[in-house]
Structure formats: structure tokens, C-alpha cells
Amino acid sequence: MPKENASVGSDQDLVISRIVRAPRKALWQAWSDPRLLKEWWCPRPWTTEVRAFDLRPGGDFHTFMQGPDGGTSDNPGCFLEVVPESRIAFTSMLTGGWRPATPWMAFSAVITMADEAEGTRYVATVMHPDKATRDRHDQMGFYEGWNTCITQLDEFALTLR
């Protein structure tokens, strides 16, 4: 997807702000149940295995993704904040129990959901420790990948009504 729907709060952030069709309650359901998260979490045809999912501040959040060509991406992390049907913050820089991590890509993400128009304003703000890390994440296809996942989330959440 194009970057028009992006705004940057800092030169260390990547931001996507979109209105999606699914209601906030359905988006939350798809986000808060690990059995549902794996249905939309990574761009198809990649698949997601949810290895840990303890939806509370300090809880483990660990996904493992695998591509059809055998490529993999192991993503341990930690939930930082959970506000039902409104906000989820997580980081790659910690694992469950606030244990320090050594991530391959250092970032913290804040996902917000708010009723707007006929759907939900969905904002993903991904903060990096420096501009170089932000630029590397951008060059890896951040906007295309995260927008694909948001579209998959929206389509999947619409089936949960």
C-alpha cells in the first residue's frame, strides 16, 4: 500500500492510520484471542504460530512466522499496556515478566482503535530507538507488510460479527 495513510510523530516512528470497516469489538476479539490472532497476523501466504500470549502488562507475546519458501521470523516480546477494545502496546525489547531481550529489530508498538464513521480508526505507531533502525524497518517493507496485515485483520474481523 502507498504511504499516503502514514504520518510520522517523530523521525524514529513509523505510523499507519486507517479507517477499517470492522467494528472495534470485533477487531479486539481478533487481537485478544491467540487462536484468532494467527489467522491474520502476518501477510499471507506466510503463517503464524502463537508460542506465547499472556494479554496483560508484562505478559509474554511471542509469534513465530514461516513463509512458503522456508523463511522464518521468530518474534518474542512483551505486552506493555492493555486497554480492552481501545489500546494494546507491546515491545520486542522485553519478554514476559519484563525480562530484557536482544531483538533482531528493536521497537515498541502502540495499536489504538476508536469508533469513527461507519467503522473503526485503527492506528499503528511503531517506535524505534533511532532513525537508522526506523529506516531499516521502513526499507524492509513496513508499510506494505503492516497494511496487508491490517487489511487481513479487517476482513477477518468482519466474519466475527
Rosetta silent file (secondary structure, phi, psi, omega in degrees, C-alpha in Angstrom):
SEQUENCE: MPKENASVGSDQDLVISRIVRAPRKALWQAWSDPRLLKEWWCPRPWTTEVRAFDLRPGGDFHTFMQGPDGGTSDNPGCFLEVVPESRIAFTSMLTGGWRPATPWMAFSAVITMADEAEGTRYVATVMHPDKATRDRHDQMGFYEGWNTCITQLDEFALTLR
SCORE:     score description
SCORE:     0.000 S_00000001
   1 L     0.000  152.853  178.649    0.000    0.000    0.000 S_00000001
   2 L   -69.558  164.707 -178.041    1.122    3.562   -0.547 S_00000001
   3 H   -86.409    5.738 -177.460    2.468    5.665    2.286 S_00000001
   4 H   -58.239  -31.288 -177.344   -0.291    8.333    1.977 S_00000001
   5 H   -85.285   13.170 -178.847   -2.013    6.964    5.053 S_00000001
   6 E  -100.977  146.094  169.768    1.151    7.384    7.079 S_00000001
   7 L  -137.290  152.860 -176.339    2.021   10.157    9.426 S_00000001
   8 L  -120.870  122.159  178.905    5.166   10.454   11.449 S_00000001
   9 L   -83.731  -24.200 -178.382    5.141   11.697   15.039 S_00000001
  10 L  -153.396  160.204  178.752    8.932   11.561   15.299 S_00000001
  11 L   -74.013    2.361  175.674   11.762   10.734   12.947 S_00000001
  12 L  -105.071   -0.878 -174.880   12.038    7.460   14.895 S_00000001
  13 E  -109.255  150.291  166.571    8.400    6.389   14.301 S_00000001
  14 E  -118.919  130.565 -173.222    6.510    4.640   11.541 S_00000001
  15 E  -132.680  134.604  171.491    2.757    5.303   11.688 S_00000001
  16 E  -123.884  129.115  177.772   -0.246    3.912    9.845 S_00000001
  17 E  -129.530  118.363 -177.201   -3.680    5.419   10.470 S_00000001
  18 E  -138.910  153.791  166.559   -6.657    3.918    8.650 S_00000001
  19 E   -96.479  124.718  176.760  -10.399    3.602    8.946 S_00000001
  20 E  -109.342  160.400 -175.541  -11.363   -0.058    8.721 S_00000001
  21 L   -77.917  -31.598 -174.647  -14.861   -1.445    8.252 S_00000001
  22 L   -67.325  144.762  175.377  -14.937   -3.875   11.168 S_00000001
  23 L   -69.318  152.963 -177.646  -16.366   -2.714   14.481 S_00000001
  24 H   -55.152  -40.864 -178.931  -13.934   -2.134   17.313 S_00000001
  25 H   -59.695  -41.733  179.063  -15.372   -5.036   19.329 S_00000001
  26 H   -70.343  -38.865  176.152  -14.641   -7.497   16.501 S_00000001
  27 H   -60.494  -44.230  179.006  -11.128   -6.088   15.980 S_00000001
  28 H   -61.475  -42.622  179.298  -10.476   -6.517   19.690 S_00000001
  29 H   -59.174  -45.234 -179.882  -11.751  -10.086   19.574 S_00000001
  30 H   -66.993  -29.020  179.560   -9.373  -10.895   16.692 S_00000001
  31 H   -81.640  -34.707 -167.423   -6.493   -9.229   18.564 S_00000001
  32 H   -96.200   -2.660  178.543   -7.133  -10.663   22.026 S_00000001
  33 L  -116.268  114.664 -175.841   -7.616  -14.367   21.245 S_00000001
  34 H   -60.100  -27.021  176.993   -4.410  -16.146   20.174 S_00000001
  35 H   -67.788  -28.909  179.026   -6.437  -18.693   18.172 S_00000001
  36 H   -88.801  -35.868 -179.437   -7.795  -15.795   16.119 S_00000001
  37 H   -53.992  -41.853 -176.811   -4.575  -13.732   16.013 S_00000001
  38 L   -65.090  -15.990 -179.240   -2.830  -16.418   13.990 S_00000001
  39 L   -75.419  -21.834 -174.464   -5.480  -16.047   11.257 S_00000001
  40 L  -134.211   -6.048 -166.440   -4.390  -12.534   10.255 S_00000001
  41 L   -61.295  -38.612 -178.545   -1.088  -11.665   11.969 S_00000001
  42 L  -123.793  155.425 -177.793    1.363  -11.977    9.056 S_00000001
  43 L   -61.094  127.393  175.825    0.969  -11.395    5.310 S_00000001
  44 L   -64.870  143.468   17.562   -0.317  -14.482    3.505 S_00000001
  45 L   -92.012    9.323  174.615    0.934  -16.918    2.350 S_00000001
  46 L   -62.046  155.246  177.613    3.103  -16.775    5.489 S_00000001
  47 E  -122.653  158.659 -178.143    1.646  -18.497    8.557 S_00000001
  48 E  -121.165  132.904  168.262    1.795  -17.644   12.252 S_00000001
  49 E  -109.271  125.133  177.257    2.322  -19.881   15.258 S_00000001
  50 E   -91.074  109.952 -175.727    1.461  -18.149   18.532 S_00000001
  51 E   -89.357  -27.782  176.573    4.011  -19.504   21.005 S_00000001
  52 E  -153.891  140.607 -178.248    3.045  -17.331   23.989 S_00000001
  53 E  -156.890   93.619 -179.472    0.175  -14.945   24.552 S_00000001
  54 L  -119.499   88.281 -169.400   -0.452  -13.561   28.042 S_00000001
  55 L   -73.537   79.438  176.321   -2.542  -10.428   27.358 S_00000001
  56 L  -162.399  155.178  176.940   -1.589   -8.264   30.344 S_00000001
  57 L   -55.350  127.398 -177.111    1.163   -5.769   31.087 S_00000001
  58 L    89.490   -3.586 -178.279    4.351   -7.796   31.480 S_00000001
  59 L   -82.451  149.149  177.304    2.840  -10.823   29.734 S_00000001
  60 E   -62.631  141.971  172.666    4.620  -12.830   27.050 S_00000001
  61 E  -141.168  101.309 -172.515    3.777  -12.121   23.401 S_00000001
  62 E  -132.501  116.761  175.340    5.675  -14.487   21.115 S_00000001
  63 E  -117.617  149.236  176.664    4.861  -15.231   17.490 S_00000001
  64 E  -127.868  122.288 -177.143    6.761  -17.396   15.037 S_00000001
  65 E  -112.655  145.110 -179.936    6.117  -16.862   11.341 S_00000001
  66 E  -134.559  135.291 -179.923    7.001  -19.155    8.468 S_00000001
  67 L   -95.843  162.958 -179.347    6.997  -18.474    4.749 S_00000001
  68 L   -65.566  -20.025  179.501    6.217  -20.860    1.907 S_00000001
  69 L   -91.482    5.067 -179.739    9.873  -20.723    0.842 S_00000001
  70 L    94.286   -6.453  177.046   11.041  -21.902    4.287 S_00000001
  71 L   -64.573  149.813 -179.997   11.896  -18.414    5.580 S_00000001
  72 E  -135.613  160.313  175.038   11.126  -17.785    9.248 S_00000001
  73 E  -145.067  113.389 -179.273   10.757  -14.899   11.660 S_00000001
  74 E   -99.600  123.556 -170.156   10.880  -15.529   15.419 S_00000001
  75 E  -130.704   75.390  173.625    9.368  -12.630   17.384 S_00000001
  76 E   -74.708  148.866  179.531    9.418  -12.857   21.187 S_00000001
  77 E  -165.637 -163.586 -174.507    8.140   -9.819   23.029 S_00000001
  78 E  -148.910  136.287  171.583    6.111   -8.446   25.894 S_00000001
  79 E   -73.963  137.861  179.711    2.805   -6.666   26.295 S_00000001
  80 E  -105.020  -38.649 -177.240    3.256   -3.258   27.906 S_00000001
  81 E  -149.370  140.396  177.819   -0.315   -1.953   28.144 S_00000001
  82 E  -137.584  114.894  175.597   -3.730   -3.459   27.510 S_00000001
  83 E  -120.713  104.471 -173.387   -6.902   -1.346   27.486 S_00000001
  84 L   -47.428  133.455  177.558   -9.774   -3.561   26.297 S_00000001
  85 L    60.291   17.713 -176.319  -11.261   -2.586   22.930 S_00000001
  86 L  -139.794  -46.161 -169.717   -9.059    0.507   22.791 S_00000001
  87 E  -154.948  136.583  172.767   -5.277    0.096   23.062 S_00000001
  88 E  -134.280  129.486  174.347   -2.528   -2.530   23.011 S_00000001
  89 E  -121.895  136.894  178.659    1.150   -1.705   23.446 S_00000001
  90 E  -146.035  164.566 -178.013    3.902   -4.276   23.025 S_00000001
  91 E  -142.160  154.081  172.268    7.655   -4.355   22.530 S_00000001
  92 L   -92.621   -5.729 -173.369   10.373   -6.553   21.106 S_00000001
  93 L   -89.639   -5.074  175.413   12.820   -5.196   23.677 S_00000001
  94 E  -136.638  158.408  168.780   11.406   -7.195   26.589 S_00000001
  95 E  -116.396 -179.556 -177.186    9.946  -10.654   27.046 S_00000001
  96 H   -50.284  147.118 -178.350    7.390  -11.798   29.608 S_00000001
  97 H    73.468   17.862  177.905    7.982  -10.761   33.190 S_00000001
  98 H    65.831   24.768 -179.711    9.770   -7.624   31.975 S_00000001
  99 E   -75.280  133.801  177.345   12.906   -9.659   31.107 S_00000001
 100 E   -60.596  145.838  179.387   15.361   -7.824   28.795 S_00000001
 101 L  -125.097  164.443  173.394   15.578   -9.180   25.258 S_00000001
 102 L  -119.447   85.155 -174.290   18.033   -8.892   22.398 S_00000001
 103 L   -77.624  156.257  173.941   15.685   -8.386   19.450 S_00000001
 104 L   -74.755  -26.673  177.432   16.606   -8.605   15.790 S_00000001
 105 L  -138.316  109.840 -177.659   14.540   -5.418   15.313 S_00000001
 106 L   -81.165  120.115  175.749   14.162   -3.151   18.346 S_00000001
 107 L  -161.520  161.761  167.575   10.780   -1.445   18.517 S_00000001
 108 E  -125.500  142.269 -178.381    7.729   -0.773   20.622 S_00000001
 109 E  -124.494  141.494  174.561    4.285   -0.618   19.021 S_00000001
 110 E  -122.823  121.589  177.656    1.076    1.045   20.148 S_00000001
 111 E  -108.532  124.425  176.425   -2.145   -0.039   18.478 S_00000001
 112 E  -121.123  148.911  179.600   -5.215    2.114   19.080 S_00000001
 113 E  -134.665  129.897  179.065   -8.806    1.538   17.992 S_00000001
 114 E  -145.079  142.115  177.181  -11.602    4.125   18.154 S_00000001
 115 E   -60.145  134.319  176.465  -15.066    4.309   16.649 S_00000001
 116 E  -157.682  135.238  179.204  -15.143    6.554   13.602 S_00000001
 117 L    52.311 -129.862 -179.109  -17.599    6.979   10.755 S_00000001
 118 L   -94.915   12.399 -176.275  -19.026    3.580    9.828 S_00000001
 119 E  -149.941 -133.398 -175.165  -16.068    1.667   11.208 S_00000001
 120 E  -136.748  134.034  170.899  -13.008    1.998   13.378 S_00000001
 121 E   -80.031  118.378 -178.978   -9.973    4.285   13.268 S_00000001
 122 E  -113.642  120.346 -178.772   -7.041    1.876   13.577 S_00000001
 123 E  -123.423  126.412  174.603   -3.657    3.442   14.293 S_00000001
 124 E  -114.020  115.685  177.172   -0.386    1.526   14.490 S_00000001
 125 E  -112.739  119.168 -178.057    2.534    3.560   15.822 S_00000001
 126 E  -115.139  115.041 -174.826    5.854    1.734   15.772 S_00000001
 127 E  -102.162  137.490 -177.065    8.629    3.472   17.681 S_00000001
 128 L  -119.677  159.133 -177.250   12.309    2.693   17.177 S_00000001
 129 L   -70.895  -19.638 -179.752   15.384    3.527   19.275 S_00000001
 130 L  -159.932  167.963 -177.813   16.909    5.610   16.481 S_00000001
 131 H   -65.595  -34.610 -179.656   16.314    6.839   12.947 S_00000001
 132 H   -62.399  -42.151  178.445   18.624    4.195   11.443 S_00000001
 133 H   -67.672  -40.862  176.472   16.512    1.359   12.897 S_00000001
 134 H   -58.389  -47.948 -178.576   13.347    3.109   11.740 S_00000001
 135 H   -62.866  -38.919  178.466   14.762    3.452    8.216 S_00000001
 136 H   -63.594  -42.849  178.780   15.808   -0.216    8.158 S_00000001
 137 H   -63.973  -41.667  177.554   12.274   -1.271    9.201 S_00000001
 138 H   -61.298  -47.011 -178.304   10.803    1.003    6.521 S_00000001
 139 H   -67.122  -23.267  176.998   13.121   -0.417    3.836 S_00000001
 140 L   -74.501   -7.287  179.211   12.161   -3.965    4.852 S_00000001
 141 L   103.673   29.509 -178.784    8.621   -3.193    3.673 S_00000001
 142 H   -48.473  -56.410 -173.184    6.969   -1.936    6.849 S_00000001
 143 H   -62.536  -44.047  179.130    4.109   -0.087    5.142 S_00000001
 144 H   -64.155  -48.636 -177.386    3.286   -2.849    2.683 S_00000001
 145 H   -64.821  -49.958 -177.902    3.521   -5.618    5.289 S_00000001
 146 H   -68.488  -37.105  176.394    1.677   -3.901    8.133 S_00000001
 147 H   -64.760  -38.665  175.917   -1.020   -2.555    5.779 S_00000001
 148 H   -59.543  -44.874 -179.877   -1.530   -6.074    4.400 S_00000001
 149 H   -65.783  -38.658  178.055   -1.977   -7.387    7.947 S_00000001
 150 H   -64.750  -41.017  176.372   -4.408   -4.590    8.835 S_00000001
 151 H   -62.325  -45.388  177.609   -6.458   -5.427    5.742 S_00000001
 152 H   -61.071  -41.447  177.001   -6.406   -9.126    6.699 S_00000001
 153 H   -59.682  -48.456 -179.365   -7.439   -8.185   10.260 S_00000001
 154 H   -58.909  -49.556 -179.221  -10.328   -6.075    8.955 S_00000001
 155 H   -62.513  -43.515  179.103  -11.570   -8.814    6.605 S_00000001
 156 H   -66.002  -44.969 -179.039  -11.239  -11.488    9.280 S_00000001
 157 H   -61.082  -33.116  177.955  -12.878   -9.367   11.994 S_00000001
 158 H   -63.172  -24.734  178.074  -15.869   -8.788    9.710 S_00000001
 159 L   -79.709  -11.215 -176.336  -16.516  -12.555    9.789 S_00000001
 160 L   -87.116   -6.386 -176.524  -16.730  -12.474   13.604 S_00000001
 161 L   -55.529    0.000    0.000  -19.925  -10.436   13.764 S_00000001
